[in-house]
């Protein structure tokens, strides 16, 4: 009863947040970007931070389901559907941000190579077009993969309306009878998808990082950025996955083994991320580039210092407690650390994107950026939407696969 | 099926799906399209003259039928030689301003023009019958026709007197000085074309100066000039000076005297020197800075002394003597530098004004013709006018004002581009102020027409002609050949040939001893320790008369880059003493009056000299804060004395004030990195056979020449329909200027100004990242922007290292404050919401010239950009790369911005590090 009440409150809160986000999105669409905190120098605000953040979160799903599947890690079974659902929702949210951040979002279809009478094509040299292709590919494939994964479980779908339930189940029964032939074909297809997705998952975030690394701005213009982005993405995705798994394990059975393994992975990736974070400073030291120097020093500037300290605490220092077995196996600590890592990774994205944009290369001057209410409500709205849609999907589809446990 | 058919097929299918590309930008043009065809054939260039501080300056107005859209300087005009002040450039806005278009008001009720005029004539007749005097105030206009018309009235009745006073009464102290020393009505204007050194006593001749076009045009002729400035403020001239010496207001006289002493010592005038020593015995004079001394010794005949017009007469006398004694051994050069101005006309008016001020009871009716004592900083006049009842006040002005609201009758006046007038030049030649457009408002009347009407009404024999016909009839008397007249009118009506500009003054007759005695009596007053604020009237808006002009209000001030506000500048020492925080509001107390003003703390001024660039914002407050009637009262800041200072007390307040600043400074150590020669290691990215690389459009900006007047910003804004965004948007860092001027403080305190615009890079970082290809490269090297294709991803802005791209957060119509009509230039589209924009190298001008040259079969053509056209010192050069960069050696001397990024910019900067 108690849990039920909390759940209800969370759902109501997330519904309020997501509707707030939706309203502000509509407001932005109608009245333009005037209400955002962006200006002539910081032209990409926290909408792009959110975009990179949610794309990153979506990465855990494929990692767990595809890469770990190929590596035959059995502990992935109880959590892979959660991971894939996170992927689907996150990528939808992520795709929404660049769309609403356009000056004229009603012309977003000009990004597609639509044939037209004036022979106008998108500029294939632009990383935004690569982004578009990568994101849509990833979205499509993840959806198929997710769909493939839930096929054996279709009998366990929980629809309230019997008519809809009957229609959907009878439609799905044509695909899946549970026979041996079915299973053989299923394994084969799953293998293939896992193979493709492993490639896609690495490429997608690399391509997202190209948005930044192909520019000529210092700090962004770096070859290590794609790897850094992928590593950071997996890190934040794993943390989000752990967080969701712990919450779901209150009601459903998820083996402790899986969560402990996730914790270990988080610990590992905290080191990977730290390595790249330090590498940025090494580059600064090694190149002795004045611009990189002053730009990186911006992170320790009065306005960003608090964020940098919190970020370092959250994503580099706090996960080190996972070395201790007792903490690693304690659900409360898992919850605490994973949530902190997720928030910390948002800050990390912020610190990567905003200072570089706010830095005027000609006069070496910082032009400050202050997000507005609309910016924040879109950010929290996306969080609300994530929780809400996860709850809705979780209500219909069993989050812990029945067929594999 | 071939490729084309396939595309057609796909297009049709996509149309069926309802997804096709369309061009939304076209609708912006539909309003204009009806009136203007797309050809340039109907453009007419009018040469006209703009009445600027009593001097007609030549301007060209390019119009499209009824719509003027471009103002440039007339290069052959004697006075300004192509230099246009900001007020002339921005005044095109005043023409369109919808607040200007109003109906005449009689006793609080709107009426028609004829009815209002009838009321005025009835009042005049009534007053004449009662034997009472009528005073007509108007700006001093040197017009032969108006003089004739006024003299007709004055011959008929002595009850109507015309008082013409120049703006800010800047002749006052000069006039008194002339009277003391020369006993002549002369105004001496130093022609600085042949000077090698200028020693300047507080004259801001590069900005807040009535003779701005004159001095700047002379300065641009003479770039080897060394300028030494003594000043109690921080002005643009000070920032451009080789040596700037901050002094207090009281010190001017002392420094002037020590210069005089030094000159007398060196110029073999021993008897004068002895006189000087005798007279000023016991008075300690300050020492002349050492870096000026060698100039005084070796280049004496080529030194010119300038003095602020608002300084007391004693300082004007010293300035006169300094110029005299520096040239005494070479009288020829003295003759060359003096330009006379007949002040008889002015003296007459001055006497009439004094009569009015002394015996106001004799007057019963006051008519103000485009003259507002609130804005021309004339406190004594203001005091007398305040005692008149509204019934006896008649106002004719461009805008409704504080005075017009207190007047019984108000009639809207016409803009100077709407009426005919003849003006007499400095050299006694006569030119015309031409009518460029028909009056926008049929209820308005022009100043000369009004005078003409009164004149014809008063004189019973007068023929009631139309004003313009009468004007031409007046000139027909001087011309037998009427064809010559019509040609003159076309050319700008130069009716008589220019007379000699030079005059000779007999300095031998000077009684130097009496002058010295006068000077001594002036300096005896001990230096005051009370705080006084220097008031500097802003020329661009006529101290606020045209502060409704949002273009001029938004334009950042030259040195501090403050936009929209008129802060008071406080010396940092004083700020420390009084605990005043930078960008806070301070309270100014003078007598029983007080007001709060935003303040900016400046380091480089002496402790007792806070200064305020005065702009009465009454109009502005009225129009933009209609719901808030509490407009700040600035009236007590209008000083009583001609030196324009007010004694006051300053108190800090806790209120913070957000100052919208647009200037950016670059550190001296970094300049050699940021502006460096091009790294020549890369091949042409856009090497194609149609256009060789030499054909690329290139701009060279001479930083050593640039004086930082910000005119290019304004010209660009008007040329390219860049909206005025307002203070709030600037505070949010969302200004839309295509040109930014950044500053560099050099070691000797001089400032350099570097205009930054789109660099039109060969390897443009913005082009490759645009997802829809809205920004691309033309074959002649221009980085062009296709507004209708832009979807506003702002990737180009993020990737531009120069920060020159701007984003339209709102559409131009919504952004622009008080924008009517939609555009100032019909050949540039208005940008809609959500797209980026930037400098286009005036691509519409290039396209026009290209079309024109191809029609006439000319292979090569030249183009001037708006910023180049307006630059008063010709710091900007624009043309084909092969034409303006002859030989590869020249490129090596030129610098580009951020060369290490390898963007290969096509904007080059000329700057010599040795000078810094």
Boltz contact constraints between the chains, C-beta under 6 A:
constraints:
  - contact:
      token1: [A, 32]
      token2: [B, 833]
      max_distance: 6.0
  - contact:
      token1: [A, 32]
      token2: [B, 834]
      max_distance: 6.0
  - contact:
      token1: [A, 33]
      token2: [B, 809]
      max_distance: 6.0
  - contact:
      token1: [A, 34]
      token2: [B, 809]
      max_distance: 6.0
  - contact:
      token1: [A, 34]
      token2: [B, 810]
      max_distance: 6.0
  - contact:
      token1: [A, 39]
      token2: [B, 732]
      max_distance: 6.0
  - contact:
      token1: [A, 39]
      token2: [B, 733]
      max_distance: 6.0
  - contact:
      token1: [A, 39]
      token2: [B, 734]
      max_distance: 6.0
  - contact:
      token1: [A, 40]
      token2: [B, 733]
      max_distance: 6.0
  - contact:
      token1: [A, 40]
      token2: [B, 734]
      max_distance: 6.0
  - contact:
      token1: [A, 40]
      token2: [B, 806]
      max_distance: 6.0
  - contact:
      token1: [A, 41]
      token2: [B, 803]
      max_distance: 6.0
  - contact:
      token1: [A, 43]
      token2: [B, 794]
      max_distance: 6.0
  - contact:
      token1: [A, 43]
      token2: [B, 797]
      max_distance: 6.0
  - contact:
      token1: [A, 43]
      token2: [B, 798]
      max_distance: 6.0
  - contact:
      token1: [A, 44]
      token2: [B, 798]
      max_distance: 6.0
  - contact:
      token1: [A, 102]
      token2: [B, 791]
      max_distance: 6.0
  - contact:
      token1: [A, 102]
      token2: [B, 792]
      max_distance: 6.0
  - contact:
      token1: [A, 102]
      token2: [B, 793]
      max_distance: 6.0
  - contact:
      token1: [A, 103]
      token2: [B, 792]
      max_distance: 6.0
  - contact:
      token1: [A, 103]
      token2: [B, 834]
      max_distance: 6.0
  - contact:
      token1: [A, 103]
      token2: [B, 835]
      max_distance: 6.0
  - contact:
      token1: [A, 104]
      token2: [B, 791]
      max_distance: 6.0
  - contact:
      token1: [A, 104]
      token2: [B, 792]
      max_distance: 6.0
  - contact:
      token1: [A, 104]
      token2: [B, 834]
      max_distance: 6.0
  - contact:
      token1: [A, 107]
      token2: [B, 791]
      max_distance: 6.0
  - contact:
      token1: [A, 109]
      token2: [B, 19]
      max_distance: 6.0
  - contact:
      token1: [A, 110]
      token2: [B, 772]
      max_distance: 6.0
  - contact:
      token1: [A, 110]
      token2: [B, 791]
      max_distance: 6.0
  - contact:
      token1: [A, 111]
      token2: [B, 771]
      max_distance: 6.0
  - contact:
      token1: [A, 114]
      token2: [B, 14]
      max_distance: 6.0
  - contact:
      token1: [A, 115]
      token2: [B, 7]
      max_distance: 6.0
  - contact:
      token1: [A, 115]
      token2: [B, 10]
      max_distance: 6.0
  - contact:
      token1: [A, 115]
      token2: [B, 11]
      max_distance: 6.0
  - contact:
      token1: [A, 116]
      token2: [B, 11]
      max_distance: 6.0
  - contact:
      token1: [A, 116]
      token2: [B, 21]
      max_distance: 6.0
  - contact:
      token1: [A, 117]
      token2: [B, 11]
      max_distance: 6.0
  - contact:
      token1: [A, 120]
      token2: [B, 21]
      max_distance: 6.0
  - contact:
      token1: [A, 122]
      token2: [B, 771]
      max_distance: 6.0
  - contact:
      token1: [A, 122]
      token2: [B, 772]
      max_distance: 6.0
  - contact:
      token1: [A, 123]
      token2: [B, 770]
      max_distance: 6.0
  - contact:
      token1: [A, 123]
      token2: [B, 771]
      max_distance: 6.0
  - contact:
      token1: [A, 123]
      token2: [B, 773]
      max_distance: 6.0
  - contact:
      token1: [A, 125]
      token2: [B, 768]
      max_distance: 6.0
  - contact:
      token1: [A, 126]
      token2: [B, 769]
      max_distance: 6.0
  - contact:
      token1: [A, 126]
      token2: [B, 770]
      max_distance: 6.0
  - contact:
      token1: [A, 126]
      token2: [B, 771]
      max_distance: 6.0
  - contact:
      token1: [A, 128]
      token2: [B, 771]
      max_distance: 6.0
  - contact:
      token1: [A, 128]
      token2: [B, 793]
      max_distance: 6.0
  - contact:
      token1: [A, 128]
      token2: [B, 795]
      max_distance: 6.0
  - contact:
      token1: [A, 129]
      token2: [B, 771]
      max_distance: 6.0
  - contact:
      token1: [A, 215]
      token2: [B, 799]
      max_distance: 6.0
  - contact:
      token1: [A, 216]
      token2: [B, 765]
      max_distance: 6.0
  - contact:
      token1: [A, 216]
      token2: [B, 901]
      max_distance: 6.0
  - contact:
      token1: [A, 360]
      token2: [B, 803]
      max_distance: 6.0
  - contact:
      token1: [A, 361]
      token2: [B, 801]
      max_distance: 6.0
  - contact:
      token1: [A, 363]
      token2: [B, 664]
      max_distance: 6.0
  - contact:
      token1: [A, 363]
      token2: [B, 666]
      max_distance: 6.0
  - contact:
      token1: [A, 363]
      token2: [B, 742]
      max_distance: 6.0
